[in-house]
């Protein structure tokens, strides 16, 4: 049994991570750190955990736990680690964007490995620090990795991806209110989204050259999940594309190629990514769906931890969606 700590457990991602840690057969939750809720019951903030834990949030940090998950706002993980020196034996998994790019991956004597298992499984298994990918970055990279490895991203790539309101976090902004989101849709950060850095770094490294991506992110009127479509020129047949994707992901237990058209509800509340391929007059359309809070955040963090501890990759993550 490994001891686990969570830093910043009051948000949507932290809440899902708490649920997964509490139900993981190999983990014992040691503490959940919060600067705003110390002393308050965890189940008061996350009512779905009523009966699952009697623990309270704390303002104390145990720096000797076996694994610590950082669920802090972007830019805050590095500051927190500077003030709290964890044991060299503690595995650190960061869910912010502080260490995702190679230029920022070295920090205080640790090397943060980019935590996309379908890309870096062997490196993750040998690491002591992981930078969990962003949610959009996960959905989009899983849609394009096989093409990049085959050096077939030689033309412009167009990506359109819609995320639910939980992607904006717990704090309310003008576009996060129910009255705005309900029966509504809008785009934001067109062609400049912060996840493009990590996506381009991955694709360029596999493609051995600069890729040309146009990414339009959108806000959807649902709570969780990402529905992403990417299309680019492809000079083969649909059968060749399906074989390429099936071979690439044959050893990845959470990424699946569907012969039928896919919908977002198929993956909600699971750590799965479903992909579907469609070819039209030399243009390959790849559809990718994930749960932004699980495969796009907390579930992937658990998946990375399982790999490092030498556990079965699916341990604690056999959760299925409900399409009704």
C-alpha positions in Angstrom: 0.0 0.0 0.0 1.4 3.4 -1.0 0.6 6.7 0.8 -0.8 9.5 -1.3 -1.2 13.3 -0.8 -3.2 15.8 -2.9 -2.3 19.5 -3.1 -5.4 21.5 -4.0 -8.3 19.1 -3.8 -11.2 21.5 -3.8 -11.7 21.9 -7.6 -13.3 19.7 -10.2 -10.0 17.9 -11.1 -9.2 17.5 -7.4 -12.6 16.1 -6.7 -12.3 13.4 -9.4 -8.7 12.6 -8.2 -10.0 12.2 -4.6 -12.6 9.7 -5.8 -10.1 7.7 -7.8 -7.5 7.7 -5.0 -10.1 6.7 -2.3 -11.2 3.7 -4.5 -7.7 2.7 -5.6 -6.7 -0.7 -4.1 -3.1 0.3 -3.9 -3.4 3.7 -2.3 -3.9 5.1 1.2 -4.9 8.8 1.2 -2.7 10.5 3.7 -3.7 14.2 3.4 -5.5 16.7 1.2 -3.9 20.1 1.4 -6.0 23.3 1.0 -5.2 26.9 1.8 -8.9 27.9 1.7 -10.6 25.0 3.5 -8.4 23.6 6.2 -10.4 21.9 8.9 -13.5 21.5 6.7 -14.8 18.1 5.8 -13.9 16.9 2.3 -17.4 15.7 1.8 -18.8 19.2 2.4 -16.9 20.4 -0.7 -17.5 17.2 -2.6 -20.9 15.9 -1.6 -20.5 12.8 -3.8 -17.8 11.6 -1.4 -20.2 11.5 1.6 -19.7 8.1 3.2 -16.5 7.5 1.3 -14.2 9.5 3.6 -14.3 11.2 7.0 -11.2 13.2 6.3 -10.9 17.0 6.5 -8.8 19.3 4.4 -5.5 20.3 6.1 -2.9 23.1 5.8 -0.2 20.6 6.7 2.0 18.8 4.2 3.6 15.4 4.7 6.6 15.6 2.5 7.4 11.8 2.8 4.3 10.3 1.1 5.0 7.9 -1.7 3.1 10.0 -4.3 1.9 13.5 -4.3 -0.5 15.0 -6.9 -0.4 18.7 -7.5 -3.8 20.1 -8.6 -2.9 23.8 -8.5 -3.5 26.6 -10.9 -1.1 27.0 -13.7 2.1 28.7 -12.5 1.7 27.7 -8.9 3.2 24.2 -8.8 6.8 25.4 -9.1 6.2 28.0 -6.3 4.7 25.3 -4.1 7.6 22.9 -4.7 10.1 25.6 -3.9 8.5 26.0 -0.5 7.8 22.3 0.3 10.8 20.0 -0.3 9.5 16.4 -0.9 11.5 13.3 -0.2 13.7 12.1 -3.1 11.6 8.9 -2.9 8.3 10.8 -3.4 6.8 10.5 -6.8 5.5 13.9 -8.0 2.7 14.1 -10.5 1.8 17.7 -11.6 -1.5 18.4 -13.3 -0.7 22.0 -14.2 1.3 23.2 -17.3 4.4 24.3 -15.3 6.6 21.5 -16.5 5.1 20.2 -19.8 7.5 21.8 -22.3 11.0 20.4 -22.6 12.5 23.8 -21.8 10.7 23.8 -18.4 11.0 20.0 -17.6 14.0 20.3 -15.3 13.2 21.6 -11.8 15.1 21.4 -8.5 17.1 18.4 -9.5 14.1 16.5 -11.0 13.3 15.8 -14.6 9.6 16.0 -15.3 8.6 13.4 -18.0 5.7 14.4 -20.3 3.0 12.1 -19.0 1.1 10.9 -22.1 1.4 7.1 -21.8 0.5 6.4 -25.4 3.6 8.4 -26.3 6.1 8.0 -23.4 5.3 4.8 -21.6 8.9 3.6 -21.1 10.2 7.0 -20.0 7.2 7.4 -17.6 7.9 4.0 -16.0 11.5 5.1 -15.1 10.6 8.6 -13.9 10.1 10.2 -10.4 8.3 13.3 -11.7 5.5 13.5 -14.3 4.0 16.5 -16.1 0.4 15.5 -16.8 -0.8 16.7 -20.3 -3.5 19.2 -20.8 -7.1 17.9 -21.6 -7.3 19.4 -25.1 -3.7 18.3 -25.7 -4.6 14.7 -24.7 -7.6 14.4 -27.0 -5.8 16.1 -30.0 -2.5 14.2 -29.6 -4.2 10.8 -29.4 -6.0 11.8 -32.6 -2.7 12.5 -34.4 0.1 10.4 -32.9 -0.1 7.6 -35.4 0.1 10.0 -38.4 3.0 11.9 -36.9 5.0 8.7 -36.2 4.4 7.6 -39.8 5.6 11.1 -41.0 2.3 11.7 -42.7 1.5 15.2 -41.2 2.9 17.0 -44.2 -0.1 19.3 -44.8 -2.1 21.7 -42.7 -4.0 20.2 -39.8 -7.3 21.7 -38.9 -8.7 20.9 -35.4 -12.0 21.9 -33.8 -12.6 20.8 -30.2 -15.5 21.5 -27.8 -15.1 21.2 -24.1 -17.6 21.2 -21.2 -17.9 23.9 -18.5 -15.8 21.9 -16.0 -12.8 22.7 -18.2 -13.0 26.3 -17.0 -12.6 25.3 -13.4 -14.8 26.0 -10.3 -14.4 29.7 -10.3 -17.1 31.6 -12.2 -16.4 33.8 -15.1 -18.9 35.5 -17.4 -18.9 32.5 -19.8 -19.1 29.9 -17.1 -22.5 30.9 -15.6 -25.4 28.6 -16.4 -27.3 31.5 -18.1 -24.5 31.9 -20.6 -23.6 28.2 -21.2 -27.2 26.8 -21.4 -28.4 26.5 -25.0 -25.2 28.4 -26.1 -21.9 27.8 -27.8 -18.9 30.0 -28.4 -15.2 29.9 -29.3 -12.3 31.2 -27.4 -8.5 31.7 -27.8 -8.7 30.9 -31.6 -5.4 29.5 -32.9 -3.6 30.6 -29.7 -4.7 28.1 -27.0 -2.0 27.4 -24.4 -2.1 23.6 -25.1 -0.7 24.2 -28.6 2.9 24.4 -27.2 2.9 20.9 -25.9 1.0 19.5 -28.9 3.3 21.0 -31.4 6.4 19.9 -29.4 5.2 16.3 -29.5 4.2 16.3 -33.2 7.3 18.1 -34.4 9.5 15.6 -32.5 7.8 12.6 -34.2 7.4 14.3 -37.6 11.0 15.5 -37.5 9.9 18.9 -38.8 7.5 21.7 -38.1 3.8 20.9 -38.3 1.2 23.4 -39.3 -1.9 23.2 -37.0 -5.0 25.5 -36.9 -6.8 24.9 -33.6 -10.2 26.3 -32.8 -11.4 25.6 -29.2 -15.0 26.0 -28.2 -17.2 26.1 -25.1 -20.1 23.6 -25.1 -23.3 23.7 -23.2 -22.5 20.5 -21.3 -20.5 19.9 -18.1 -17.8 17.5 -19.0 -16.0 15.9 -21.9 -14.1 16.9 -25.0 -15.4 16.2 -28.6 -12.5 16.9 -31.0 -12.3 16.6 -34.8 -9.0 16.9 -36.8 -8.6 16.6 -40.5 -5.7 16.7 -42.9 -4.7 15.3 -46.3 -4.0 11.6 -46.5 -2.7 9.7 -49.5 -3.8 6.2 -48.4 -7.0 4.2 -48.1 -9.3 4.2 -45.1 -8.3 0.6 -44.4 -4.6 1.6 -44.3 -5.4 4.4 -41.9 -7.4 2.1 -39.6 -4.5 -0.5 -39.6 -2.0 2.2 -38.8 -4.1 3.4 -35.8 -4.9 -0.1 -34.6 -1.2 -1.1 -34.7 -0.1 2.1 -32.9 -2.5 1.6 -30.0 -2.5 -2.2 -29.8 -0.8 -2.1 -26.4 -2.6 0.9 -25.0 -5.6 -0.3 -22.8 -7.5 3.0 -22.8 -7.3 4.1 -26.5 -9.7 2.4 -28.8 -10.5 2.6 -32.6 -14.2 2.4 -33.3 -15.6 1.3 -36.6 -18.9 3.1 -35.8 -19.3 6.8 -35.4 -18.7 7.9 -31.8 -20.4 10.2 -29.4 -19.2 12.0 -26.3 -21.3 10.1 -23.8 -19.4 6.9 -24.6 -16.4 8.0 -22.6 -17.8 10.2 -19.9 -16.8 9.0 -16.4 -14.1 6.7 -17.9 -10.4 6.9 -18.6 -11.0 5.9 -22.3 -10.3 7.8 -25.5 -12.4 6.6 -28.4 -11.2 7.4 -32.0 -13.1 7.2 -35.3 -11.6 7.6 -38.8 -13.4 8.8 -41.9 -11.9 9.4 -45.3 -13.3 11.7 -47.9 -11.6 12.5 -51.2 -8.1 12.4 -49.8 -8.9 14.1 -46.5 -8.7 12.0 -43.3 -11.1 13.0 -40.5 -10.2 11.8 -37.0 -12.7 12.2 -34.2 -11.5 11.9 -30.6 -13.6 11.9 -27.5 -12.4 11.9 -23.8 -13.6 12.9 -20.4 -11.7 16.1 -19.7 -11.6 15.4 -15.9 -10.5 11.8 -16.1 -8.4 10.8 -19.2 -7.7 14.6 -19.6 -6.6 15.0 -16.0 -7.1 12.8 -12.9 -7.4 9.4 -14.5 -4.3 9.9 -16.6 -2.5 11.0 -13.5 -3.5 7.6 -11.9 -2.5 5.8 -15.1 1.0 7.4 -14.9 1.3 6.5 -11.3 0.4 2.9 -12.0 3.1 2.6 -14.6 5.8 4.0 -12.3 4.9 1.8 -9.4 4.9 -1.3 -11.6 1.2 -1.9 -11.2 -1.2 -3.0 -13.9 -2.0 0.0 -16.0 -5.8 -0.2 -15.5 -5.6 -0.6 -11.7 -8.3 1.6 -10.1 -9.4 2.8 -13.5 -11.9 0.1 -14.6 -14.8 2.6 -14.6 -17.3 2.6 -17.4 -19.4 5.4 -18.8 -23.2 5.5 -19.0 -24.7 6.6 -22.3 -28.2 7.0 -20.8 
